[in-house]
Amino acid sequence: MTLLPEILAERRDAGAVELDLHVAPELAYFRDHFPGLPILPGVVQIDWAVKLGRERLGLRGEFRGAENLKFLSIVRPGARPTLRLALAGGRLSFSYRAGERKYSAGVLVFG
C-alpha cells in the first residue's frame, strides 16, 4: 500500500527545499476519498509536508498549530505538483503548486 508520493527531483537552498512530486493513482488515499471522483485529502497534504520537513529539513518538536491554511485546487490522481518547504525556527511553511496552479499552502507551528 503506497502512502507517500514519488519524489522526481529535489532542489535545496538555505532552510528550504523544493520537491517535484508524482501523486500516483495507486495511493491508498484515493480508494475511498471519493468513489468516482478521487481527490487527495488536505490532511494528507499537511502530513506529507510534516514528514518531508522532518526528513529533509530536520524539523523537530511537537505540532502546536496551523496558520493561514488554504486549499485552493483539488489534487487529482496523477498530479505532478512541486512542494516547497521552508523552515524558520519552529515554523514550517509549505506550498503545493504546478506552474500557475496553486493547490494548497500554509504555516505549521512546532515547539
N, C-alpha and C positions, 0 to 999 in steps of 0.2 A: 504494500500500500504506500503510494507516494504522497508525502506531506509537504515537501519543500519544492520551490521552483528550481529549474535548471539554471545555473549561472553560466551565461555565454561569454561574458567579458567583465573585467574589473579594472577600474581606474581609481587611483588614490591621489589625494593631496593632503595637506596638513589638517588633521582632525576630521577628514571627510572621505567617503568612498562612494563611487557610483558603480552599480551592478546592473548589467544588462541581463534581463531575465526572460525565460520562456515559461509561461504558465501552461503546463501540459494539460491536455484534455483528460488525462488519466488521473489527475489529482483526486484524492478521496473526497475533497470538499464539494466537488461538483455533483456527486452522486445524488445527494438529497437537497441541494440548495440551488435551484429549484427544479423539480422534474419538468422537462420540456423547455425550460429557459435557465440553463445553468449559469450562475454568476459566482464570483469569488467573494465570500463574506468579508465585510470590513474588518471584523475581528481577526481574521486570518492575515490580512494585510498588516495590521498592527503587530501580530505575533511574529511574522517574518521580519519586520523592522527590528524588533527587540532581539530575536535570535541572531540575526546577521549583525546587528550593532554590537552584541556581546562578542561574537566571533571575530569580526573584522576590526572593531574599534576599541575593544577592551571595556565596553560598557559594564559598570558594576553597580551594585546596590539593588534595593527593592523598589518596585514600582510605587510611585507616590501619587501620580495623577497624569491627566492629559489636558492639553491646551490647544485650542484652535483646530480641532479635528474637522476635516472637510472631506466628504466623499462626493466627488463631482461627476464621475463617469463609472459605468459598470465595467468590471474586468471580466471578460468572457474567456472560455477555454481557447487556448492557442495564442493568447495575447503575448506581446513581447515588450513589456514596459521596462523602463530604467528606474531603478530605485536609488535615490540619493539619500545618504545618511550623513549627518554631521553631528559631532559630539562636542559640547562645550560644557564643562563642569558635569553636572548630573542631568543635563538636558539633551535629549536625542531628537533632533529634527529629522523628519522623513518626508519624502515625496515620491510618488509613483507617477510617471508620465511616459508618453510615447509621442515624440515630436511635439506638436502643439497641444495634444490632448493631455489634460491633467486628470488623473484618476483619483488620487487622494493625497492628503498632506496633513501634517500636524506636528506637535511637540509632545514628547513623552518625558515625564519628570521622574528621576530616580534619586534615592538618597540612602 
